[in-house]
Amino acid sequence: MTDKRKFISIDPNEAPLKDVHNLLLGGVAPRPIALVSTISEDGRNNLAPFSFFNAFGANPPYVVFSPSLSGRDGSAKDTLVNIQKIPECVIQVVPHELVEQISLASTAYGPEVDEFIKSGFTAIESDSVRPKRVLESPFHMECQVEQIIPLGGKPGSGNLVLCRVIKFHIAEHLLQDGIIYPDSIDLVGRNSGNFYTRASGAAIFRVNKPVGIGVGIDQLPDHIKASTILSANNLGQLGSVLRIPESGEVDAYFASLRATEGSGQESESEQYWQLYLDGEKLMDTDELKAKELIEISAAKALALNDIQFALFALLSIGL
Ligand SMILES: Cc1cc2nc3c(=O)[nH]c(=O)nc-3n(C[C@H](O)[C@H](O)[C@H](O)COP(=O)(O)O)c2cc1C
């Protein structure tokens, strides 16, 4: 079996640049992709994707991306040359339906080539900056480039481009209840090699934000922490509870569940409740099996985010 805790340790000063780059591409992933539009001093459009990119604050809104110097000869990319002269850009996001076009836009065309045309995008005017917007992307940020911070000045070195967003444009249909749903925007992210991630459908899941100050995994009873059935994620859910109930509360909880048994419980919760009852019945004859069934019932409850049931069930086998 693979030992997941065996590490290879690498000093970036001693590893080839390609290996260091590959480590970052695979380990810091998936990365959002900025499709960056700039303009040269003589008015030529330029467009290129950058996945060393993220947002860093909302008041005021800032985003940062990083065009690297060529790993071969240390030369600057057209995007960097352009913003050094005209410190403005438009950053658009990349939905799945545009991924092949943005890949084409990453071709090392010369500065005289307009990647809008090469990659089949429609250039539209911006409100407040000179670089054009990409009509086909559903989300655009017009930006002032406030600072360019060189990160080494050598082949393969990055250049942090600190952009203050001065205007957002968002396709109307994307906004629902004040948020952008992942399935509607269907963004792609960049991983290692030629791999991308599609951030919609089965890739999307919810994690409820912790409410209040959770007790922490360290405060869970030892028999819960030692479970071979509960996952690390399960322990994370249990550690978010605000306090560990007393044994009297455990009895009261199950008494009240028994009282409402069969009176319209949802079928999914009925399943783990039944498992719990099966476990409970076995407690006098086969304690080990009983505890296993109850832990499985707790894990099923946690899969449906019923943390309260899971915690009470697990506490009941530690009493
Ligand atoms: C998805 C994707 C992400 C990329 N991310 C970066 C990046 O973060 N930094 C970088 O220097 N190049 C990145 N590239 C490569 C540039 O897009 C490529 O070098 C491009 O030719 C630069 O264009 P320019 O010379 O017009 O600025 C990426 C390419 C792709 C396809």
Ligand as a Chemical Component Dictionary entry (heavy atoms), coordinates in Angstrom:
data_LIG
# 
_chem_comp.id                   LIG 
_chem_comp.type                 NON-POLYMER 
_chem_comp.pdbx_formal_charge   0 
_chem_comp.three_letter_code    LIG 
# 
loop_
_chem_comp_atom.comp_id 
_chem_comp_atom.atom_id 
_chem_comp_atom.alt_atom_id 
_chem_comp_atom.type_symbol 
_chem_comp_atom.charge 
_chem_comp_atom.model_Cartn_x 
_chem_comp_atom.model_Cartn_y 
_chem_comp_atom.model_Cartn_z 
_chem_comp_atom.pdbx_ordinal 
LIG C1  C1  C 0 -4.196 28.297 -19.239 1  
LIG C2  C2  C 0 -2.879 28.996 -19.401 2  
LIG C3  C3  C 0 -2.338 29.648 -18.325 3  
LIG C4  C4  C 0 -1.111 30.334 -18.448 4  
LIG N1  N1  N 0 -0.600 30.979 -17.373 5  
LIG C5  C5  C 0 0.536  31.679 -17.474 6  
LIG C6  C6  C 0 1.041  32.396 -16.352 7  
LIG O1  O1  O 0 0.441  32.440 -15.275 8  
LIG N2  N2  N 0 2.201  33.090 -16.534 9  
LIG C7  C7  C 0 2.852  33.108 -17.719 10 
LIG O2  O2  O 0 3.882  33.755 -17.819 11 
LIG N3  N3  N 0 2.396  32.432 -18.800 12 
LIG C8  C8  C 0 1.248  31.735 -18.700 13 
LIG N4  N4  N 0 0.746  31.070 -19.783 14 
LIG C9  C9  C 0 1.463  31.193 -21.078 15 
LIG C10 C10 C 0 1.130  32.515 -21.768 16 
LIG O3  O3  O 0 -0.250 32.607 -22.044 17 
LIG C11 C11 C 0 1.918  32.608 -23.062 18 
LIG O4  O4  O 0 3.274  32.699 -22.773 19 
LIG C12 C12 C 0 1.504  33.753 -23.965 20 
LIG O5  O5  O 0 2.091  33.609 -25.234 21 
LIG C13 C13 C 0 1.868  35.122 -23.443 22 
LIG O6  O6  O 0 1.363  36.058 -24.361 23 
LIG P1  P1  P 0 1.938  37.522 -24.584 24 
LIG O7  O7  O 0 3.369  37.374 -25.052 25 
LIG O8  O8  O 0 1.025  38.076 -25.612 26 
LIG O9  O9  O 0 1.863  38.228 -23.270 27 
LIG C14 C14 C 0 -0.442 30.341 -19.680 28 
LIG C15 C15 C 0 -0.984 29.640 -20.767 29 
LIG C16 C16 C 0 -2.188 28.980 -20.635 30 
LIG C17 C17 C 0 -2.773 28.265 -21.806 31 
# 
loop_
_chem_comp_bond.comp_id 
_chem_comp_bond.atom_id_1 
_chem_comp_bond.atom_id_2 
_chem_comp_bond.value_order 
_chem_comp_bond.pdbx_ordinal 
LIG C1  C2  SING 1  
LIG C2  C3  SING 2  
LIG C2  C16 DOUB 3  
LIG C3  C4  DOUB 4  
LIG C4  N1  SING 5  
LIG C4  C14 SING 6  
LIG N1  C5  DOUB 7  
LIG C5  C6  SING 8  
LIG C5  C8  SING 9  
LIG C6  O1  DOUB 10 
LIG C6  N2  SING 11 
LIG N2  C7  SING 12 
LIG C7  O2  DOUB 13 
LIG C7  N3  SING 14 
LIG N3  C8  DOUB 15 
LIG C8  N4  SING 16 
LIG N4  C9  SING 17 
LIG N4  C14 SING 18 
LIG C9  C10 SING 19 
LIG C10 O3  SING 20 
LIG C10 C11 SING 21 
LIG C11 O4  SING 22 
LIG C11 C12 SING 23 
LIG C12 O5  SING 24 
LIG C12 C13 SING 25 
LIG C13 O6  SING 26 
LIG O6  P1  SING 27 
LIG P1  O7  DOUB 28 
LIG P1  O8  SING 29 
LIG P1  O9  SING 30 
LIG C14 C15 DOUB 31 
LIG C15 C16 SING 32 
LIG C16 C17 SING 33 
# 
